Each structure stands twice: as C-alpha cells, then as structure tokens.
Amino acid sequence: MHMKYDKLVRDKIPEIIKSKGGLPITHIANDTEYWQKLKEKLQEEVSEFIEAQNIEEMADILEVVDAIFICKKFDRHQVENVKAKKAEERGKFNKKIILEES
C-alpha cells in the first residue's frame, strides 16, 4: 500500500524506507519549492509541538529553523542582534503579561 506525502522529509528518510523494504518515490526540490516546503514543514512541526509539548518536537522545530537560516542566507549573528534590539525596545515574554484591552 502506497502513501502520498508530498512533503519535505529529513535527508535519511528515503534510506530508512528502503531498509524496511519500501520503495520511496522522491525528487529534489528547486529553490522555490524548497522554500514553500520549509514553510509547510515549520507549520507542521509547530503544530506537533503544540500537541505533544515535548523536547523531540522542539528539536524538530529547531532543525527546520536551521534549514531556513541556510535557505534564506540569514546571518545568525544579525538575527541575534535584531532579537536583542527588539528585546531592549519592547521587552521579552518573561513577565507573562496578557494584554486584555488597549
């Protein structure tokens, strides 16, 4: 029985499927498709984290974020600087403040 996926998977997944007797059908995404599939994968992993709330799902989110850094050629130090500037100007989320009205 074949399953349709049409989603970005980790690099070793086709090998794992083969080792279990399966026949994966794959292709290499172009840059446009890769970016779209990374966004879909990020949404998938965030949804899974919200459901499971565990360290494994958080690790999956970070793996996708790392791939986004590479795909979009974001400089990690520059992103950290922007993050620090926003924290300085607007704060973080540490005080657990809920804005009810404004």
N, CA, C and O atoms as a GROMACS GRO file, in nm:
protein
  408
    1MET      N    1   0.083  -0.118   0.000
    1MET     CA    2   0.000   0.000   0.000
    1MET      C    3   0.088   0.124   0.000
    1MET      O    4   0.174   0.140   0.087
    2HIS      N    5   0.067   0.212  -0.096
    2HIS     CA    6   0.146   0.334  -0.108
    2HIS      C    7   0.074   0.449  -0.038
    2HIS      O    8  -0.048   0.459  -0.041
    3MET      N    9   0.153   0.535   0.025
    3MET     CA   10   0.101   0.655   0.088
    3MET      C   11   0.151   0.776   0.010
    3MET      O   12   0.267   0.779  -0.030
    4LYS      N   13   0.066   0.874  -0.012
    4LYS     CA   14   0.106   1.000  -0.076
    4LYS      C   15   0.144   1.098   0.034
    4LYS      O   16   0.072   1.112   0.133
    5TYR      N   17   0.256   1.165   0.018
    5TYR     CA   18   0.302   1.260   0.119
    5TYR      C   19   0.319   1.401   0.064
    5TYR      O   20   0.260   1.495   0.116
    6ASP      N   21   0.399   1.418  -0.040
    6ASP     CA   22   0.430   1.548  -0.098
    6ASP      C   23   0.476   1.647   0.008
    6ASP      O   24   0.426   1.759   0.017
    7LYS      N   25   0.573   1.604   0.090
    7LYS     CA   26   0.625   1.692   0.193
    7LYS      C   27   0.776   1.675   0.206
    7LYS      O   28   0.831   1.571   0.170
    8LEU      N   29   0.838   1.777   0.258
    8LEU     CA   30   0.982   1.775   0.285
    8LEU      C   31   1.010   1.677   0.398
    8LEU      O   32   0.943   1.678   0.501
    9VAL      N   33   1.110   1.592   0.376
    9VAL     CA   34   1.149   1.497   0.480
    9VAL      C   35   1.299   1.509   0.508
    9VAL      O   36   1.375   1.563   0.428
   10ARG      N   37   1.339   1.458   0.621
   10ARG     CA   38   1.481   1.456   0.656
   10ARG      C   39   1.559   1.374   0.554
   10ARG      O   40   1.504   1.284   0.490
   11ASP      N   41   1.687   1.407   0.539
   11ASP     CA   42   1.771   1.351   0.432
   11ASP      C   43   1.781   1.198   0.433
   11ASP      O   44   1.796   1.138   0.326
   12LYS      N   45   1.773   1.136   0.549
   12LYS     CA   46   1.791   0.991   0.555
   12LYS      C   47   1.661   0.911   0.547
   12LYS      O   48   1.664   0.788   0.549
   13ILE      N   49   1.548   0.979   0.538
   13ILE     CA   50   1.419   0.908   0.535
   13ILE      C   51   1.408   0.811   0.417
   13ILE      O   52   1.362   0.699   0.437
   14PRO      N   53   1.448   0.850   0.294
   14PRO     CA   54   1.440   0.751   0.185
   14PRO      C   55   1.521   0.624   0.213
   14PRO      O   56   1.476   0.514   0.182
   15GLU      N   57   1.640   0.640   0.272
   15GLU     CA   58   1.722   0.522   0.306
   15GLU      C   59   1.652   0.435   0.410
   15GLU      O   60   1.654   0.312   0.400
   16ILE      N   61   1.590   0.498   0.507
   16ILE     CA   62   1.519   0.424   0.612
   16ILE      C   63   1.402   0.347   0.552
   16ILE      O   64   1.380   0.231   0.586
   17ILE      N   65   1.328   0.410   0.463
   17ILE     CA   66   1.215   0.342   0.396
   17ILE      C   67   1.266   0.222   0.317
   17ILE      O   68   1.206   0.115   0.322
   18LYS      N   69   1.376   0.241   0.241
   18LYS     CA   70   1.435   0.129   0.164
   18LYS      C   71   1.478   0.016   0.255
   18LYS      O   72   1.457  -0.101   0.223
   19SER      N   73   1.538   0.049   0.369
   19SER     CA   74   1.587  -0.055   0.460
   19SER      C   75   1.473  -0.138   0.518
   19SER      O   76   1.494  -0.250   0.564
   20LYS      N   77   1.353  -0.083   0.514
   20LYS     CA   78   1.235  -0.156   0.563
   20LYS      C   79   1.156  -0.220   0.450
   20LYS      O   80   1.044  -0.265   0.469
   21GLY      N   81   1.218  -0.223   0.329
   21GLY     CA   82   1.155  -0.290   0.216
   21GLY      C   83   1.064  -0.202   0.133
   21GLY      O   84   0.998  -0.250   0.041
   22GLY      N   85   1.059  -0.075   0.164
   22GLY     CA   86   0.973   0.016   0.088
   22GLY      C   87   1.044   0.070  -0.035
   22GLY      O   88   1.164   0.051  -0.052
   23LEU      N   89   0.969   0.136  -0.120
   23LEU     CA   90   1.023   0.198  -0.240
   23LEU      C   91   0.980   0.344  -0.243
   23LEU      O   92   0.874   0.377  -0.296
   24PRO      N   93   1.064   0.432  -0.186
   24PRO     CA   94   1.026   0.573  -0.183
   24PRO      C   95   1.039   0.638  -0.321
   24PRO      O   96   1.136   0.614  -0.393
   25ILE      N   97   0.943   0.718  -0.356
   25ILE     CA   98   0.948   0.797  -0.478
   25ILE      C   99   0.973   0.940  -0.434
   25ILE      O  100   0.893   0.999  -0.362
   26THR      N  101   1.086   0.996  -0.479
   26THR     CA  102   1.127   1.128  -0.434
   26THR      C  103   1.171   1.215  -0.551
   26THR      O  104   1.188   1.165  -0.663
   27HIS      N  105   1.188   1.343  -0.525
   27HIS     CA  106   1.254   1.432  -0.619
   27HIS      C  107   1.324   1.541  -0.537
   27HIS      O  108   1.291   1.563  -0.421
   28ILE      N  109   1.418   1.608  -0.598
   28ILE     CA  110   1.489   1.718  -0.534
   28ILE      C  111   1.417   1.848  -0.570
   28ILE      O  112   1.396   1.877  -0.688
   29ALA      N  113   1.380   1.924  -0.469
   29ALA     CA  114   1.306   2.048  -0.490
   29ALA      C  115   1.396   2.155  -0.550
   29ALA      O  116   1.515   2.161  -0.522
   30ASN      N  117   1.337   2.240  -0.633
   30ASN     CA  118   1.407   2.361  -0.674
   30ASN      C  119   1.396   2.461  -0.559
   30ASN      O  120   1.328   2.434  -0.460
   31ASP      N  121   1.461   2.576  -0.570
   31ASP     CA  122   1.464   2.672  -0.460
   31ASP      C  123   1.326   2.720  -0.420
   31ASP      O  124   1.298   2.737  -0.301
   32THR      N  125   1.239   2.744  -0.517
   32THR     CA  126   1.104   2.794  -0.490
   32THR      C  127   1.022   2.690  -0.414
   32THR      O  128   0.958   2.720  -0.314
   33GLU      N  129   1.026   2.566  -0.463
   33GLU     CA  130   0.951   2.459  -0.396
   33GLU      C  131   1.009   2.432  -0.257
   33GLU      O  132   0.934   2.410  -0.162
   34TYR      N  133   1.141   2.434  -0.245
   34TYR     CA  134   1.206   2.409  -0.117
   34TYR      C  135   1.160   2.510  -0.013
   34TYR      O  136   1.127   2.474   0.100
   35TRP      N  137   1.158   2.640  -0.050
   35TRP     CA  138   1.114   2.743   0.042
   35TRP      C  139   0.970   2.721   0.084
   35TRP      O  140   0.936   2.735   0.202
   36GLN      N  141   0.883   2.686  -0.010
   36GLN     CA  142   0.743   2.658   0.022
   36GLN      C  143   0.732   2.539   0.117
   36GLN      O  144   0.658   2.543   0.215
   37LYS      N  145   0.807   2.434   0.090
   37LYS     CA  146   0.800   2.313   0.173
   37LYS      C  147   0.861   2.337   0.312
   37LYS      O  148   0.817   2.276   0.409
   38LEU      N  149   0.962   2.424   0.322
   38LEU     CA  150   1.016   2.459   0.453
   38LEU      C  151   0.910   2.531   0.537
   38LEU      O  152   0.896   2.504   0.656
   39LYS      N  153   0.836   2.622   0.475
   39LYS     CA  154   0.730   2.692   0.548
   39LYS      C  155   0.622   2.593   0.594
   39LYS      O  156   0.574   2.601   0.707
   40GLU      N  157   0.585   2.501   0.507
   40GLU     CA  158   0.487   2.399   0.544
   40GLU      C  159   0.540   2.310   0.657
   40GLU      O  160   0.466   2.276   0.749
   41LYS      N  161   0.668   2.274   0.648
   41LYS     CA  162   0.728   2.189   0.750
   41LYS      C  163   0.733   2.261   0.884
   41LYS      O  164   0.710   2.200   0.988
   42LEU      N  165   0.763   2.391   0.882
   42LEU     CA  166   0.765   2.467   1.007
   42LEU      C  167   0.626   2.468   1.071
   42LEU      O  168   0.613   2.447   1.192
   43GLN      N  169   0.523   2.490   0.991
   43GLN     CA  170   0.386   2.487   1.044
   43GLN      C  171   0.354   2.348   1.101
   43GLN      O  172   0.294   2.337   1.208
   44GLU      N  173   0.394   2.244   1.029
   44GLU     CA  174   0.369   2.106   1.074
   44GLU      C  175   0.436   2.081   1.209
   44GLU      O  176   0.374   2.029   1.301
   45GLU      N  177   0.564   2.119   1.219
   45GLU     CA  178   0.638   2.092   1.342
   45GLU      C  179   0.587   2.175   1.459
   45GLU      O  180   0.584   2.126   1.572
   46VAL      N  181   0.547   2.299   1.434
   46VAL     CA  182   0.491   2.381   1.542
   46VAL      C  183   0.359   2.319   1.589
   46VAL      O  184   0.334   2.312   1.709
   47SER      N  185   0.276   2.274   1.497
   47SER     CA  186   0.150   2.208   1.535
   47SER      C  187   0.177   2.083   1.618
   47SER      O  188   0.108   2.058   1.717
   48GLU      N  189   0.276   2.006   1.578
   48GLU     CA  190   0.310   1.884   1.653
   48GLU      C  191   0.363   1.919   1.791
   48GLU      O  192   0.335   1.849   1.888
   49PHE      N  193   0.440   2.028   1.801
   49PHE     CA  194   0.490   2.071   1.932
   49PHE      C  195   0.374   2.115   2.022
   49PHE      O  196   0.369   2.080   2.140
   50ILE      N  197   0.281   2.191   1.966
   50ILE     CA  198   0.165   2.238   2.044
   50ILE      C  199   0.088   2.119   2.098
   50ILE      O  200   0.040   2.121   2.212
   51GLU      N  201   0.076   2.014   2.017
   51GLU     CA  202   0.004   1.894   2.059
   51GLU      C  203   0.083   1.815   2.164
   51GLU      O  204   0.029   1.781   2.269
   52ALA      N  205   0.210   1.786   2.136
   52ALA     CA  206   0.289   1.697   2.221
   52ALA      C  207   0.362   1.770   2.334
   52ALA      O  208   0.381   1.714   2.442
   53GLN      N  209   0.402   1.894   2.310
   53GLN     CA  210   0.475   1.975   2.408
   53GLN      C  211   0.596   1.902   2.465
   53GLN      O  212   0.616   1.899   2.586
   54ASN      N  213   0.678   1.844   2.376
   54ASN     CA  214   0.795   1.771   2.425
   54ASN      C  215   0.923   1.817   2.355
   54ASN      O  216   0.918   1.892   2.257
   55ILE      N  217   1.034   1.772   2.407
   55ILE     CA  218   1.165   1.816   2.359
   55ILE      C  219   1.194   1.767   2.218
   55ILE      O  220   1.264   1.835   2.142
   56GLU      N  221   1.141   1.651   2.180
   56GLU     CA  222   1.163   1.598   2.045
   56GLU      C  223   1.101   1.691   1.940
   56GLU      O  224   1.163   1.718   1.837
   57GLU      N  225   0.981   1.738   1.966
   57GLU     CA  226   0.916   1.828   1.871
   57GLU      C  227   0.984   1.965   1.868
   57GLU      O  228   0.992   2.028   1.762
   58MET      N  229   1.035   2.010   1.983
   58MET     CA  230   1.111   2.135   1.984
   58MET      C  231   1.238   2.120   1.903
   58MET      O  232   1.277   2.213   1.832
   59ALA      N  233   1.303   2.004   1.911
   59ALA     CA  234   1.423   1.978   1.832
   59ALA      C  235   1.390   1.979   1.682
   59ALA      O  236   1.469   2.028   1.602
   60ASP      N  237   1.274   1.927   1.645
   60ASP     CA  238   1.232   1.929   1.505
   60ASP      C  239   1.211   2.072   1.456
   60ASP      O  240   1.248   2.106   1.344
   61ILE      N  241   1.151   2.157   1.541
   61ILE     CA  242   1.134   2.298   1.505
   61ILE      C  243   1.269   2.362   1.480
   61ILE      O  244   1.288   2.433   1.382
   62LEU      N  245   1.363   2.337   1.570
   62LEU     CA  246   1.496   2.396   1.554
   62LEU      C  247   1.567   2.347   1.429
   62LEU      O  248   1.640   2.422   1.365
   63GLU      N  249   1.546   2.222   1.393
   63GLU     CA  250   1.605   2.167   1.269
   63GLU      C  251   1.552   2.242   1.148
   63GLU      O  252   1.628   2.275   1.057
   64VAL      N  253   1.422   2.268   1.147
   64VAL     CA  254   1.363   2.343   1.036
   64VAL      C  255   1.412   2.487   1.036
   64VAL      O  256   1.443   2.542   0.930
   65VAL      N  257   1.421   2.548   1.152
   65VAL     CA  258   1.472   2.686   1.162
   65VAL      C  259   1.615   2.692   1.109
   65VAL      O  260   1.651   2.785   1.037
   66ASP      N  261   1.697   2.595   1.144
   66ASP     CA  262   1.835   2.590   1.092
   66ASP      C  263   1.835   2.584   0.939
   66ASP      O  264   1.915   2.650   0.874
   67ALA      N  265   1.746   2.503   0.882
   67ALA     CA  266   1.736   2.493   0.736
   67ALA      C  267   1.691   2.626   0.675
   67ALA      O  268   1.736   2.664   0.567
   68ILE      N  269   1.603   2.697   0.744
   68ILE     CA  270   1.558   2.828   0.696
   68ILE      C  271   1.673   2.927   0.697
   68ILE      O  272   1.689   3.005   0.603
   69PHE      N  273   1.753   2.926   0.802
   69PHE     CA  274   1.871   3.013   0.807
   69PHE      C  275   1.957   2.994   0.683
   69PHE      O  276   2.001   3.092   0.622
   70ILE      N  277   1.980   2.870   0.646
   70ILE     CA  278   2.064   2.839   0.529
   70ILE      C  279   1.993   2.878   0.400
   70ILE      O  280   2.052   2.943   0.314
   71CYS      N  281   1.867   2.840   0.388
   71CYS     CA  282   1.790   2.868   0.266
   71CYS      C  283   1.781   3.017   0.237
   71CYS      O  284   1.799   3.060   0.124
   72LYS      N  285   1.752   3.096   0.340
   72LYS     CA  286   1.732   3.239   0.324
   72LYS      C  287   1.862   3.319   0.342
   72LYS      O  288   1.863   3.441   0.333
   73LYS      N  289   1.972   3.245   0.366
   73LYS     CA  290   2.103   3.308   0.385
   73LYS      C  291   2.100   3.414   0.497
   73LYS      O  292   2.161   3.520   0.486
   74PHE      N  293   2.027   3.381   0.603
   74PHE     CA  294   2.023   3.469   0.719
   74PHE      C  295   2.150   3.450   0.801
   74PHE      O  296   2.192   3.337   0.825
   75ASP      N  297   2.210   3.558   0.843
   75ASP     CA  298   2.327   3.554   0.930
   75ASP      C  299   2.277   3.541   1.074
   75ASP      O  300   2.202   3.625   1.123
   76ARG      N  301   2.321   3.436   1.141
   76ARG     CA  302   2.273   3.408   1.277
   76ARG      C  303   2.303   3.524   1.372
   76ARG      O  304   2.221   3.559   1.456
   77HIS      N  305   2.422   3.584   1.358
   77HIS     CA  306   2.458   3.695   1.446
   77HIS      C  307   2.368   3.816   1.420
   77HIS      O  308   2.329   3.886   1.513
   78GLN      N  309   2.337   3.840   1.293
   78GLN     CA  310   2.249   3.952   1.260
   78GLN      C  311   2.109   3.929   1.318
   78GLN      O  312   2.048   4.022   1.372
   79VAL      N  313   2.059   3.807   1.307
   79VAL     CA  314   1.928   3.774   1.363
   79VAL      C  315   1.931   3.791   1.515
   79VAL      O  316   1.836   3.844   1.573
   80GLU      N  317   2.038   3.745   1.578
   80GLU     CA  318   2.051   3.761   1.724
   80GLU      C  319   2.055   3.909   1.762
   80GLU      O  320   2.000   3.949   1.865
   81ASN      N  321   2.120   3.991   1.680
   81ASN     CA  322   2.125   4.135   1.706
   81ASN      C  323   1.987   4.198   1.695
   81ASN      O  324   1.949   4.280   1.779
   82VAL      N  325   1.911   4.159   1.593
   82VAL     CA  326   1.774   4.209   1.578
   82VAL      C  327   1.690   4.165   1.697
   82VAL      O  328   1.612   4.243   1.752
   83LYS      N  329   1.706   4.041   1.736
   83LYS     CA  330   1.632   3.987   1.852
   83LYS      C  331   1.665   4.067   1.978
   83LYS      O  332   1.575   4.104   2.053
   84ALA      N  333   1.794   4.094   2.001
   84ALA     CA  334   1.836   4.170   2.119
   84ALA      C  335   1.782   4.312   2.115
   84ALA      O  336   1.739   4.365   2.218
   85LYS      N  337   1.782   4.374   1.997
   85LYS     CA  338   1.730   4.510   1.983
   85LYS      C  339   1.581   4.513   2.015
   85LYS      O  340   1.534   4.603   2.086
   86LYS      N  341   1.506   4.416   1.963
   86LYS     CA  342   1.362   4.410   1.991
   86LYS      C  343   1.338   4.386   2.140
   86LYS      O  344   1.245   4.443   2.198
   87ALA      N  345   1.420   4.302   2.202
   87ALA     CA  346   1.406   4.276   2.345
   87ALA      C  347   1.433   4.402   2.425
   87ALA      O  348   1.364   4.431   2.523
   88GLU      N  349   1.533   4.478   2.383
   88GLU     CA  350   1.567   4.603   2.451
   88GLU      C  351   1.454   4.706   2.436
   88GLU      O  352   1.417   4.773   2.533
   89GLU      N  353   1.399   4.718   2.317
   89GLU     CA  354   1.297   4.818   2.289
   89GLU      C  355   1.158   4.778   2.338
   89GLU      O  356   1.082   4.862   2.388
   90ARG      N  357   1.125   4.650   2.324
   90ARG     CA  358   0.988   4.606   2.350
   90ARG      C  359   0.977   4.503   2.462
   90ARG      O  360   0.866   4.470   2.505
   91GLY      N  361   1.091   4.452   2.508
   91GLY     CA  362   1.090   4.351   2.612
   91GLY      C  363   1.087   4.210   2.553
   91GLY      O  364   1.091   4.190   2.432
   92LYS      N  365   1.079   4.116   2.644
   92LYS     CA  366   1.072   3.974   2.605
   92LYS      C  367   0.933   3.923   2.639
   92LYS      O  368   0.836   3.999   2.632
   93PHE      N  369   0.921   3.797   2.673
   93PHE     CA  370   0.793   3.739   2.714
   93PHE      C  371   0.804   3.679   2.854
   93PHE      O  372   0.724   3.593   2.891
   94ASN      N  373   0.902   3.723   2.931
   94ASN     CA  374   0.932   3.663   3.060
   94ASN      C  375   0.832   3.696   3.170
   94ASN      O  376   0.815   3.617   3.264
   95LYS      N  377   0.767   3.811   3.161
   95LYS     CA  378   0.677   3.855   3.270
   95LYS      C  379   0.535   3.800   3.256
   95LYS      O  380   0.449   3.828   3.339
   96LYS      N  381   0.511   3.723   3.152
   96LYS     CA  382   0.382   3.655   3.132
   96LYS      C  383   0.263   3.752   3.122
   96LYS      O  384   0.153   3.720   3.165
   97ILE      N  385   0.288   3.871   3.065
   97ILE     CA  386   0.185   3.975   3.056
   97ILE      C  387   0.085   3.939   2.946
   97ILE      O  388   0.124   3.906   2.834
   98ILE      N  389  -0.042   3.945   2.979
   98ILE     CA  390  -0.151   3.925   2.885
   98ILE      C  391  -0.220   4.061   2.866
   98ILE      O  392  -0.274   4.116   2.962
   99LEU      N  393  -0.218   4.114   2.745
   99LEU     CA  394  -0.287   4.240   2.714
   99LEU      C  395  -0.433   4.208   2.685
   99LEU      O  396  -0.463   4.138   2.588
  100GLU      N  397  -0.522   4.258   2.769
  100GLU     CA  398  -0.665   4.231   2.753
  100GLU      C  399  -0.733   4.335   2.667
  100GLU      O  400  -0.819   4.300   2.586
  101GLU      N  401  -0.698   4.460   2.680
  101GLU     CA  402  -0.755   4.569   2.600
  101GLU      C  403  -0.655   4.680   2.585
  101GLU      O  404  -0.558   4.689   2.660
  102SER      N  405  -0.678   4.764   2.487
  102SER     CA  406  -0.591   4.880   2.468
  102SER      C  407  -0.672   4.995   2.412
  102SER      O  408  -0.618   5.103   2.389
   0.00000   0.00000   0.00000
